[in-house]
Amino acid sequence: MPAVLAFWLTFLLLLPDSSFADDMMRVLLMQDAQRVEVSAERGVTVQMPNGDTRVFAGSVVARPSAGGLTVNGERAPAESVTIRSRGGDLTVTNGGTGTGELKPLSVGGSLKILVRGNGLLLVNDVDLEEYIKGVVPAEMSPGWHPEALKAQAVVARTYALYQRMLNKSREYDLVATVQDQVYQGRQGVDHRVQEAVESTRGIAVAHQNAPIYAAFSSTAAGPTEDAVNVWSKDLPYLKGVDCPFDVNAPRYQWRAVLKVQDLENTFRRQGVDVGAIASLTPFAYSKAGRVTKLRILHSRGELILRGEDFRRLIGYSVILSTQFDVESMGWEIALSGRGSGHAVGLCQWGAKEMAEHGYPYTTILAYYFPGTELKRTSSLSR
């Protein structure tokens, strides 16, 4: 092959992937909202499903009403509207109503408001790469090594594509919280985040020509975990690997103290039938040493819980991982643990340390997701 032709072929292969430049993600920002306020610097347009459009110079407030919704107090002749900016980003809030308070959030793309039940559903239709820019600084400190940020960008992009494949029939692809991955719109997006996303634009982690379930968590504090032990997903690329890289993580070790009475009340509030708790004992462990089953003896019998269900019921911010021991038990239960998160897939603090030791993001991803390859999103199954 002539040298000039070879040069141009290589140049073209390295060009950023533009075939998915208009790829959109549908991100759920709010549900069950009783009030949604949207504004933009130069006003907004509100479009009905039939194409009718109105222009508003100021902010728009949408509320649910019997069988529909109102926009700035006027009944809209539809159960959904699409809001676009006439210039600048869209700023949205719910004024503290609905499922949790949504602080003012600036986003690109458009916003779709839908009536569902007695409340409103708010979905941000946003370009994939802009969505990734809103995830990276929410999930990883922008001050970390550039190669770690690149790894996070590729993982976030891959996770988004995987969820979109699964949820084609749903009104949104993923949720803007820890239920999927945290998305904060324009907040925290700086030149470091821009560089990480743009330099990996259109790259995803693939297995058998499809985006993988790109799980990640903060701190493994030991080997990473097999997905089958956490979610009953037996995936070849989500098998545990050694992770000696995160010993400097702030949550490498932790301790939690639970009052037995509070524990009983928490269980009962969430529909778990327990009497007075007498003991709590881990009795089954994964190969990586995490609690897979927990036995709770109480005045009405015995309760067997999965380790991850115990975390979910008590709170992920209280029980940071399933890698714990029971130190003591009386009126209070003291747990000593290590790590933070489910420990499946990418360990973020491990990625940070690997990056600081000179490993590129490609090596980091290959290590935590064995048997995968990096591919252009345009070539993947959809």
KAKANOR-V689594 format. One record per pair of residues at least 24 apart in sequence whose ideal C-beta (glycine too) atoms are under 8 Angstrom apart, sorted by sequence separation. I is the first residue (numbers start at 0). J is the second residue. If there is no record, write none. Layout:
i=I j=J
i=I j=J
//
This chain:
i=36 j=60
i=37 j=61
i=131 j=155
i=273 j=297
i=274 j=298
i=344 j=368
i=35 j=60
i=36 j=61
i=45 j=70
i=51 j=76
i=131 j=156
i=134 j=159
i=155 j=180
i=211 j=236
i=212 j=237
i=220 j=245
i=274 j=299
i=281 j=306
i=34 j=60
i=35 j=61
i=83 j=109
i=211 j=237
i=219 j=245
i=273 j=299
i=274 j=300
i=34 j=61
i=35 j=62
i=82 j=109
i=83 j=110
i=106 j=133
i=218 j=245
i=272 j=299
i=34 j=62
i=47 j=75
i=49 j=77
i=81 j=109
i=82 j=110
i=93 j=121
i=128 j=156
i=131 j=159
i=220 j=248
i=33 j=62
i=47 j=76
i=48 j=77
i=81 j=110
i=82 j=111
i=127 j=156
i=130 j=159
i=206 j=235
i=273 j=302
i=33 j=63
i=45 j=75
i=47 j=77
i=81 j=111
i=82 j=112
i=91 j=121
i=206 j=236
i=218 j=248
i=220 j=250
i=291 j=321
i=48 j=79
i=54 j=85
i=80 j=111
i=81 j=112
i=217 j=248
i=220 j=251
i=271 j=302
i=289 j=320
i=290 j=321
i=79 j=111
i=80 j=112
i=127 j=159
i=218 j=250
i=220 j=252
i=289 j=321
i=290 j=322
i=47 j=80
i=79 j=112
i=127 j=160
i=217 j=250
i=218 j=251
i=289 j=322
i=290 j=323
i=46 j=80
i=79 j=113
i=263 j=297
i=288 j=322
i=307 j=341
i=45 j=80
i=46 j=81
i=78 j=113
i=79 j=114
i=287 j=322
i=45 j=81
i=46 j=82
i=78 j=114
i=45 j=82
i=46 j=83
i=44 j=82
i=43 j=82
i=44 j=83
i=43 j=83
i=43 j=84
i=44 j=85
i=271 j=312
i=43 j=85
i=138 j=180
i=281 j=323
i=41 j=84
i=42 j=85
i=81 j=124
i=137 j=180
i=138 j=181
i=148 j=191
i=152 j=195
i=156 j=199
i=160 j=203
i=269 j=312
i=281 j=324
i=40 j=84
i=41 j=85
i=42 j=86
i=68 j=112
i=137 j=181
i=148 j=192
i=151 j=195
i=152 j=196
i=281 j=325
i=37 j=82
i=39 j=84
i=41 j=86
i=137 j=182
i=164 j=209
i=280 j=325
i=39 j=85
i=40 j=86
i=41 j=87
i=43 j=89
i=68 j=114
i=134 j=180
i=137 j=183
i=141 j=187
i=145 j=191
i=148 j=194
i=149 j=195
i=153 j=199
i=156 j=202
i=157 j=203
i=164 j=210
i=239 j=285
i=266 j=312
i=279 j=325
i=39 j=86
i=40 j=87
i=67 j=114
i=134 j=181
i=136 j=183
i=148 j=195
i=152 j=199
i=156 j=203
i=157 j=204
i=239 j=286
i=265 j=312
i=39 j=87
i=40 j=88
i=66 j=114
i=122 j=170
i=134 j=182
i=141 j=189
i=157 j=205
i=161 j=209
i=239 j=287
i=265 j=313
i=39 j=88
i=122 j=171
i=133 j=182
i=134 j=183
i=137 j=186
i=142 j=191
i=145 j=194
i=149 j=198
i=153 j=202
i=161 j=210
i=279 j=328
i=39 j=89
i=120 j=170
i=133 j=183
i=136 j=186
i=137 j=187
i=141 j=191
i=145 j=195
i=149 j=199
i=153 j=203
i=154 j=204
i=160 j=210
i=161 j=211
i=278 j=328
i=38 j=89
i=39 j=90
i=61 j=112
i=63 j=114
i=68 j=119
i=120 j=171
i=133 j=184
i=136 j=187
i=141 j=192
i=153 j=204
i=161 j=212
i=262 j=313
i=37 j=89
i=38 j=90
i=123 j=175
i=130 j=182
i=133 j=185
i=136 j=188
i=158 j=210
i=161 j=213
i=37 j=90
i=133 j=186
i=136 j=189
i=157 j=210
i=279 j=332
i=289 j=342
i=37 j=91
i=63 j=117
i=157 j=211
i=158 j=212
i=36 j=91
i=63 j=118
i=133 j=188
i=158 j=213
i=287 j=342
i=35 j=91
i=36 j=92
i=63 j=119
i=132 j=188
i=136 j=192
i=157 j=213
i=158 j=214
i=257 j=313
i=35 j=92
i=36 j=93
i=62 j=119
i=113 j=170
i=135 j=192
i=158 j=215
i=228 j=285
i=35 j=93
i=36 j=94
i=61 j=119
i=155 j=213
i=34 j=93
i=154 j=213
i=228 j=287
i=33 j=93
i=34 j=94
i=132 j=192
i=135 j=195
i=153 j=213
i=225 j=285
i=257 j=317
i=32 j=93
i=123 j=184
i=132 j=193
i=135 j=196
i=154 j=215
i=224 j=285
i=225 j=286
i=228 j=289
i=34 j=96
i=225 j=287
i=255 j=317
i=28 j=91
i=33 j=96
i=34 j=97
i=224 j=287
i=228 j=291
i=255 j=318
i=29 j=93
i=32 j=96
i=33 j=97
i=132 j=196
i=151 j=215
i=222 j=286
i=223 j=287
i=255 j=319
i=32 j=97
i=131 j=196
i=222 j=287
i=224 j=289
i=31 j=97
i=32 j=98
i=221 j=287
i=222 j=288
i=253 j=319
i=30 j=97
i=31 j=98
i=221 j=288
i=253 j=320
i=29 j=97
i=30 j=98
i=128 j=196
i=255 j=323
i=29 j=98
i=32 j=101
i=128 j=197
i=250 j=319
i=259 j=328
i=259 j=329
i=260 j=330
i=262 j=332
i=259 j=330
i=29 j=101
i=128 j=200
i=254 j=326
i=258 j=330
i=259 j=331
i=28 j=101
i=37 j=110
i=128 j=201
i=258 j=331
i=259 j=332
i=257 j=331
i=256 j=331
i=257 j=332
i=28 j=104
i=256 j=332
i=35 j=112
i=107 j=184
i=138 j=215
i=230 j=307
i=256 j=333
i=257 j=334
i=28 j=106
i=106 j=184
i=107 j=185
i=229 j=307
i=255 j=333
i=256 j=334
i=104 j=183
i=105 j=184
i=106 j=185
i=254 j=333
i=255 j=334
i=104 j=184
i=105 j=185
i=254 j=334
i=105 j=186
i=254 j=335
i=255 j=336
i=28 j=110
i=104 j=186
i=253 j=335
i=254 j=336
i=252 j=335
i=253 j=336
i=35 j=119
i=252 j=336
i=253 j=337
i=23 j=108
i=30 j=115
i=31 j=116
i=33 j=118
i=252 j=337
i=25 j=111
i=31 j=117
i=32 j=118
i=33 j=119
i=35 j=121
i=251 j=337
i=253 j=339
i=31 j=118
i=32 j=119
i=251 j=338
i=30 j=118
i=31 j=119
i=32 j=120
i=250 j=338
i=30 j=119
i=32 j=121
i=250 j=339
i=29 j=119
i=30 j=120
i=29 j=120
i=30 j=121
i=248 j=339
i=29 j=121
i=27 j=120
i=28 j=121
i=27 j=121
i=28 j=122
i=27 j=122
i=28 j=123
i=26 j=122
i=88 j=184
i=25 j=122
i=26 j=123
i=88 j=185
i=251 j=348
i=25 j=123
i=26 j=124
i=25 j=124
i=26 j=125
i=24 j=124
i=220 j=320
i=248 j=348
i=23 j=124
i=24 j=125
i=221 j=322
i=245 j=346
i=247 j=348
i=23 j=125
i=24 j=126
i=218 j=320
i=220 j=322
i=244 j=346
i=23 j=126
i=24 j=127
i=245 j=348
i=22 j=126
i=23 j=127
i=26 j=130
i=242 j=346
i=244 j=348
i=245 j=349
i=21 j=126
i=22 j=127
i=244 j=349
i=247 j=352
i=20 j=126
i=22 j=128
i=24 j=130
i=237 j=343
i=244 j=350
i=245 j=351
i=237 j=344
i=242 j=349
i=244 j=351
i=245 j=352
i=19 j=127
i=20 j=128
i=244 j=352
i=244 j=353
i=229 j=341
i=229 j=342
i=230 j=343
i=229 j=343
i=221 j=337
i=220 j=337
i=221 j=338
i=224 j=341
i=226 j=343
i=220 j=338
i=224 j=342
i=225 j=343
i=226 j=344
i=219 j=338
i=220 j=339
i=223 j=342
i=224 j=343
i=218 j=338
i=223 j=343
i=217 j=338
i=218 j=339
i=221 j=342
i=223 j=344
i=217 j=339
i=218 j=340
i=220 j=342
i=216 j=339
i=217 j=340
i=219 j=342
i=223 j=346
i=216 j=340
i=218 j=342
i=216 j=341
i=216 j=342
i=240 j=366
i=214 j=341
i=216 j=343
i=219 j=346
i=240 j=367
i=216 j=344
i=218 j=346
i=214 j=343
i=215 j=344
i=216 j=345
i=217 j=346
i=218 j=347
i=219 j=348
i=240 j=369
i=214 j=344
i=215 j=345
i=216 j=346
i=217 j=347
i=218 j=348
i=219 j=349
i=213 j=344
i=214 j=345
i=215 j=346
i=216 j=347
i=217 j=348
i=218 j=349
i=237 j=368
i=238 j=369
i=212 j=344
i=213 j=345
i=215 j=347
i=236 j=368
i=236 j=369
i=235 j=369
i=236 j=370
i=24 j=159
i=235 j=370
i=236 j=371
i=25 j=163
i=177 j=315
i=24 j=163
i=27 j=171
i=223 j=367
i=25 j=170
i=26 j=171
i=25 j=171
i=26 j=172
i=27 j=173
i=25 j=172
i=26 j=173
i=27 j=174
i=28 j=175
i=24 j=172
i=25 j=173
i=26 j=174
i=27 j=175
i=24 j=173
i=26 j=175
i=213 j=368
i=26 j=182
i=211 j=368
i=204 j=364
i=211 j=371
i=199 j=360
i=204 j=368
i=206 j=370
i=206 j=371
i=205 j=371
i=206 j=372
i=208 j=374
i=210 j=376
i=204 j=371
i=205 j=372
i=204 j=372
i=205 j=373
i=204 j=373
i=205 j=374
i=210 j=379
i=203 j=373
i=208 j=378
i=209 j=379
i=202 j=373
i=203 j=374
i=208 j=379
i=209 j=380
i=202 j=374
i=203 j=375
i=208 j=380
i=202 j=375
i=203 j=376
i=201 j=375
i=202 j=376
i=205 j=379
i=201 j=376
i=201 j=377
i=203 j=379
i=15 j=197
i=19 j=201
i=18 j=201
i=16 j=200
i=17 j=201
i=15 j=200
i=16 j=201
i=15 j=201
i=16 j=202
i=154 j=344
i=154 j=345
i=151 j=345
i=150 j=345
i=151 j=347
i=151 j=350
i=147 j=347
i=150 j=350
i=147 j=350
i=147 j=351
i=150 j=354
i=147 j=353
i=144 j=351
i=146 j=353
i=147 j=354
i=153 j=360
i=139 j=347
i=143 j=351
i=146 j=354
i=147 j=355
i=138 j=347
i=145 j=354
i=144 j=354
i=150 j=360
i=154 j=364
i=143 j=354
i=144 j=355
i=149 j=360
i=153 j=364
i=146 j=358
i=146 j=359
i=147 j=360
i=150 j=363
i=146 j=360
i=150 j=364
i=147 j=363
i=160 j=376
i=164 j=380
i=146 j=363
i=164 j=381
i=160 j=379
i=153 j=373
i=156 j=376
i=127 j=376
i=22 j=376
i=18 j=375
i=19 j=376
i=19 j=377
i=16 j=375
i=18 j=377
i=16 j=376
i=16 j=377
//
